[in-house]
Amino acid sequence: MSTSPPLGAQADAEPLAVRPAKGRPDPARTPGRRRARRVDALTAGFFMTPALLGFAVFVILPALGGLVLAFFDWDLFGTPEFVGLEHIQRLFTDPVMWQSLGVTAAFVLLGVIPTIAIGFVLAVVVNSNLPGVGVFRVLYFSPMVASAAVAAVIWVNLYRYRGGLINQVLGWLGITGPNWLSDPVWARPALVIMMIWSALPLVIILYLAGLQRVPEDIYSAAALDGAGKWRMLWSMTWPNVRSTTVLIAVLQAVSFISGSFEIALIMTNGGPLGTTQSLALYSYKMAFSQRDIGYASALSLFQLVLILLIVLGVRVLVQLRKERG
């Protein structure tokens, strides 16, 4: 009668069966495996090279060129003349620059918070099982289908004083709509509304990714404690997507600083009276209308510094919050 070894002995013996014998090389370190890894690395590099070259040629090199030109006086045709910090000093004495900086700050302040709030609410709706939500899941991405130029032209027609859809709807309600894009009071909010509309698809997608990571167990526990839907939304859902909110805030701040250029250029050209002329648009006009490439480069450099300060400021605030937590 044969006897089987104890279970503990079997458990101890099983791992020994998969260990390589003494003197035999580890299969993961064999020449064949190392060769396969090298082939994988070369293949990845082959597919990444075109994108990296394009990024270097069309992003890195122009950025470095703009940084250098900020210290030169150049009109696109003559020989660049070194002027040192003259353009940097001019920044702080230029009233148009300060007005454009105020417009840029207004775009950020008026646009980022509503975009976050509306995007969060719509993401919760898309993530729910409400009746008819399937139609919204199909349509919410539509603003990203059209380019910024096409979307700007569409919104120009919506904002028309006579015949525009927005003023027609207001007329049905007994309200006389303003001349949106020509009124110094309404032009800036009109552009902000359009930029919020175009930013919402990305915000909704990012929030949906954050909502998918929220565990369902906390909602079950909250329901047992008698928490309602709004209480769960504010006390459970919102705190669990805080890191996503920080990411969205940074991305949208950068978007409203730089993305306001093409929208304002097409819809208002910076008017009326400069109320929609952002730093990016002012830099563009100095470069291609005034042909003052050096000062335009200094304006772009100043805009880059603002973006870096925003990113670093958010990073510091997040770090301080973690230390206090």
Stockholm file with secondary structure:
# STOCKHOLM 1.0

chainA/1-325         MSTSPPLGAQADAEPLAVRPAKGRPDPARTPGRRRARRVDALTAGFFMTPALLGFAVFVILPALGGLVLAFFDWDLFGTPEFVGLEHIQRLFTDPVMWQSLGVTAAFVLLGVIPTIAIGFVLAVVVNSNLPGVGVFRVLYFSPMVASAAVAAVIWVNLYRYRGGLINQVLGWLGITGPNWLSDPVWARPALVIMMIWSALPLVIILYLAGLQRVPEDIYSAAALDGAGKWRMLWSMTWPNVRSTTVLIAVLQAVSFISGSFEIALIMTNGGPLGTTQSLALYSYKMAFSQRDIGYASALSLFQLVLILLIVLGVRVLVQLRKERG
#=GR chainA/1-325 SS CCCCCCHHHHHHHHHHHHSCCTTSCCGGGSHHHHHHHHHHHHHHHHHHHHHHHHHIIIIIHHHHHHHHHTTEECCSSSCCEECTTHHHHHHTTCHHHHHHHHHHHHHHHHHHHHHHHHHHHHHHHHTSCCTTHHHHHHHTTGGGTSCHHHHHHHHHHHTCTTTCHHHHHHHHTTCCCCCGGGCTTTHHHHHHHHHHHHHHHHHHHHHHHHHHTSCTHHHHHHHHTTCCHHHHIIIIIHHHTHHHHHHHHHHHHHHHHHTHHHHHHHHTTTCSTTTTCCHHHHHHHHHHTSCCHHHHHHHHHHHHHHHHHHHHHHHHHHHHHHHHC
#=GC SS_cons         CCCCCCHHHHHHHHHHHHSCCTTSCCGGGSHHHHHHHHHHHHHHHHHHHHHHHHHIIIIIHHHHHHHHHTTEECCSSSCCEECTTHHHHHHTTCHHHHHHHHHHHHHHHHHHHHHHHHHHHHHHHHTSCCTTHHHHHHHTTGGGTSCHHHHHHHHHHHTCTTTCHHHHHHHHTTCCCCCGGGCTTTHHHHHHHHHHHHHHHHHHHHHHHHHHTSCTHHHHHHHHTTCCHHHHIIIIIHHHTHHHHHHHHHHHHHHHHHTHHHHHHHHTTTCSTTTTCCHHHHHHHHHHTSCCHHHHHHHHHHHHHHHHHHHHHHHHHHHHHHHHC
//
